[in-house]
Structures are given as C-alpha cells and as structure tokens.
Amino acid sequence: MPHNVDKATSLDEFVLKIGLTREDVICVGDGFNDVSMIRWAGIGVAMANARQPVKEVADRITLSCDEDGVAALIEEIL
C-alpha cells in the first residue's frame, strides 16, 4: 500500500465521489489496521473480539465475528 494511504483516506476519497460525507458512513472493524477507519467514520464500530485499543476508538461495540456482529449491528440500526 502506498505511503500515507489507509482505509480512512481511501474511504474519504470514495464518499466524495459518490456525494456522501463521513457522517453518512458506518465502519466496522476488529484489527489495528481498522483504527483510522473507525475514527474517521460518522459511526465507528469495533467487533467484540477486537483488541482493546481498537475498542477504545470506537463509538460502539457490536458482537464478535463468531456471533455475526455485523449482521446484529445492521438489524439494530435498520
């Protein structure tokens, strides 16, 4: 991956192209490489199985990957 490019910068470029803002985006992750994305998102979500530093930057925490946390989050929000 090029220097200074991460998930957050990539998403920032993408949402601009489709006419959205970061406030329109929910990002979910469980790894250290997801921290910038979780911080960037309008709503940043960590999986229950994420390490503590990832959870600390999240706005909320969903169930683990094994418990279908993303599906549970979608059902809750919709």
C-alpha atoms as an extended CHARMM CRD file, in Angstrom:
* protein
*
        78  EXT
         1         1  MET       CA              0.0000000000        0.0000000000        0.0000000000  PROA      1               0.0000000000
         2         2  PRO       CA              1.3770000000        3.4550000000       -0.8200000000  PROA      2               0.0000000000
         3         3  HSD       CA              2.7320000000        5.6190000000        1.9980000000  PROA      3               0.0000000000
         4         4  ASN       CA              0.0480000000        7.7600000000        3.7160000000  PROA      4               0.0000000000
         5         5  VAL       CA             -2.7920000000        5.6410000000        2.3560000000  PROA      5               0.0000000000
         6         6  ASP       CA             -5.0360000000        3.6960000000        4.7030000000  PROA      6               0.0000000000
         7         7  LYS       CA             -8.6770000000        2.6750000000        4.9500000000  PROA      7               0.0000000000
         8         8  ALA       CA             -9.7700000000        6.1190000000        6.1420000000  PROA      8               0.0000000000
         9         9  THR       CA             -8.1040000000        8.0430000000        3.3210000000  PROA      9               0.0000000000
        10        10  SER       CA             -9.4690000000        5.5810000000        0.7890000000  PROA      10              0.0000000000
        11        11  LEU       CA            -12.9980000000        5.9110000000        2.1540000000  PROA      11              0.0000000000
        12        12  ASP       CA            -12.6950000000        9.6830000000        2.2350000000  PROA      12              0.0000000000
        13        13  GLU       CA            -11.9420000000        9.7110000000       -1.4990000000  PROA      13              0.0000000000
        14        14  PHE       CA            -14.7280000000        7.2300000000       -2.2390000000  PROA      14              0.0000000000
        15        15  VAL       CA            -17.5220000000        9.0120000000       -0.3530000000  PROA      15              0.0000000000
        16        16  LEU       CA            -16.6310000000       12.3010000000       -2.0080000000  PROA      16              0.0000000000
        17        17  LYS       CA            -17.0200000000       10.6680000000       -5.4120000000  PROA      17              0.0000000000
        18        18  ILE       CA            -20.4650000000        9.3130000000       -4.5920000000  PROA      18              0.0000000000
        19        19  GLY       CA            -21.6970000000       12.5020000000       -2.9410000000  PROA      19              0.0000000000
        20        20  LEU       CA            -21.6930000000       11.4440000000        0.7060000000  PROA      20              0.0000000000
        21        21  THR       CA            -19.8480000000       12.6550000000        3.7810000000  PROA      21              0.0000000000
        22        22  ARG       CA            -18.1200000000       10.7390000000        6.5520000000  PROA      22              0.0000000000
        23        23  GLU       CA            -21.1640000000       11.3740000000        8.7660000000  PROA      23              0.0000000000
        24        24  ASP       CA            -23.1480000000        9.1400000000        6.3770000000  PROA      24              0.0000000000
        25        25  VAL       CA            -20.8120000000        6.1860000000        6.9250000000  PROA      25              0.0000000000
        26        26  ILE       CA            -20.6920000000        3.3950000000        9.4950000000  PROA      26              0.0000000000
        27        27  CYS       CA            -17.4150000000        1.4820000000        9.6000000000  PROA      27              0.0000000000
        28        28  VAL       CA            -16.8660000000       -1.7920000000       11.4060000000  PROA      28              0.0000000000
        29        29  GLY       CA            -13.5390000000       -3.3920000000       12.1910000000  PROA      29              0.0000000000
        30        30  ASP       CA            -11.5710000000       -5.5910000000       14.5410000000  PROA      30              0.0000000000
        31        31  GLY       CA             -7.9140000000       -5.0380000000       13.6860000000  PROA      31              0.0000000000
        32        32  PHE       CA             -5.2810000000       -2.3960000000       14.2330000000  PROA      32              0.0000000000
        33        33  ASN       CA             -5.4460000000       -1.5560000000       10.5230000000  PROA      33              0.0000000000
        34        34  ASP       CA             -9.0960000000       -0.5620000000       11.0700000000  PROA      34              0.0000000000
        35        35  VAL       CA             -8.4040000000        2.1270000000       13.6970000000  PROA      35              0.0000000000
        36        36  SER       CA             -8.1280000000        5.0480000000       11.2520000000  PROA      36              0.0000000000
        37        37  MET       CA            -11.3290000000        3.9380000000        9.5120000000  PROA      37              0.0000000000
        38        38  ILE       CA            -13.2390000000        3.5670000000       12.7810000000  PROA      38              0.0000000000
        39        39  ARG       CA            -12.0880000000        7.0160000000       13.9230000000  PROA      39              0.0000000000
        40        40  TRP       CA            -12.9560000000        8.5520000000       10.5460000000  PROA      40              0.0000000000
        41        41  ALA       CA            -16.4920000000        7.1830000000       10.2650000000  PROA      41              0.0000000000
        42        42  GLY       CA            -19.6020000000        9.0030000000       11.3460000000  PROA      42              0.0000000000
        43        43  ILE       CA            -20.2000000000        5.9370000000       13.4900000000  PROA      43              0.0000000000
        44        44  GLY       CA            -17.1830000000        3.7610000000       14.1900000000  PROA      44              0.0000000000
        45        45  VAL       CA            -17.8580000000        0.2620000000       15.4630000000  PROA      45              0.0000000000
        46        46  ALA       CA            -15.4910000000       -2.3240000000       16.8840000000  PROA      46              0.0000000000
        47        47  MET       CA            -16.2050000000       -6.0260000000       16.9980000000  PROA      47              0.0000000000
        48        48  ALA       CA            -16.3710000000       -7.6010000000       20.4650000000  PROA      48              0.0000000000
        49        49  ASN       CA            -13.3450000000       -9.7400000000       19.5730000000  PROA      49              0.0000000000
        50        50  ALA       CA            -11.2300000000       -6.6780000000       18.6940000000  PROA      50              0.0000000000
        51        51  ARG       CA             -8.2320000000       -5.8150000000       20.8400000000  PROA      51              0.0000000000
        52        52  GLN       CA             -8.7330000000       -3.1360000000       23.4720000000  PROA      52              0.0000000000
        53        53  PRO       CA             -7.0070000000       -0.2760000000       21.5740000000  PROA      53              0.0000000000
        54        54  VAL       CA             -9.4390000000       -0.7980000000       18.6840000000  PROA      54              0.0000000000
        55        55  LYS       CA            -12.4190000000       -0.8070000000       21.0360000000  PROA      55              0.0000000000
        56        56  GLU       CA            -11.2250000000        2.3990000000       22.6930000000  PROA      56              0.0000000000
        57        57  VAL       CA            -11.5160000000        4.4400000000       19.4800000000  PROA      57              0.0000000000
        58        58  ALA       CA            -14.9570000000        3.0830000000       18.5670000000  PROA      58              0.0000000000
        59        59  ASP       CA            -18.2500000000        4.8430000000       19.1810000000  PROA      59              0.0000000000
        60        60  ARG       CA            -19.8330000000        1.4890000000       19.9330000000  PROA      60              0.0000000000
        61        61  ILE       CA            -19.0590000000       -2.2160000000       20.1000000000  PROA      61              0.0000000000
        62        62  THR       CA            -21.0520000000       -4.9670000000       18.4390000000  PROA      62              0.0000000000
        63        63  LEU       CA            -20.9870000000       -8.7290000000       18.9150000000  PROA      63              0.0000000000
        64        64  SER       CA            -17.9550000000      -10.7750000000       17.8700000000  PROA      64              0.0000000000
        65        65  CYS       CA            -17.2960000000      -12.1030000000       14.3810000000  PROA      65              0.0000000000
        66        66  ASP       CA            -18.3420000000      -15.5800000000       15.5210000000  PROA      66              0.0000000000
        67        67  GLU       CA            -21.6370000000      -14.1250000000       16.7790000000  PROA      67              0.0000000000
        68        68  ASP       CA            -22.3910000000      -12.3530000000       13.4560000000  PROA      68              0.0000000000
        69        69  GLY       CA            -21.7480000000       -8.9130000000       14.9430000000  PROA      69              0.0000000000
        70        70  VAL       CA            -22.0730000000       -7.0420000000       11.6550000000  PROA      70              0.0000000000
        71        71  ALA       CA            -25.4720000000       -8.6360000000       10.9690000000  PROA      71              0.0000000000
        72        72  ALA       CA            -26.6080000000       -7.7930000000       14.5130000000  PROA      72              0.0000000000
        73        73  LEU       CA            -25.4850000000       -4.1900000000       14.0280000000  PROA      73              0.0000000000
        74        74  ILE       CA            -27.3430000000       -3.8720000000       10.7290000000  PROA      74              0.0000000000
        75        75  GLU       CA            -30.5220000000       -5.3080000000       12.2310000000  PROA      75              0.0000000000
        76        76  GLU       CA            -30.2480000000       -2.9380000000       15.1850000000  PROA      76              0.0000000000
        77        77  ILE       CA            -29.7260000000        0.1400000000       13.0210000000  PROA      77              0.0000000000
        78        78  LEU       CA            -32.3970000000       -0.7030000000       10.4730000000  PROA      78              0.0000000000
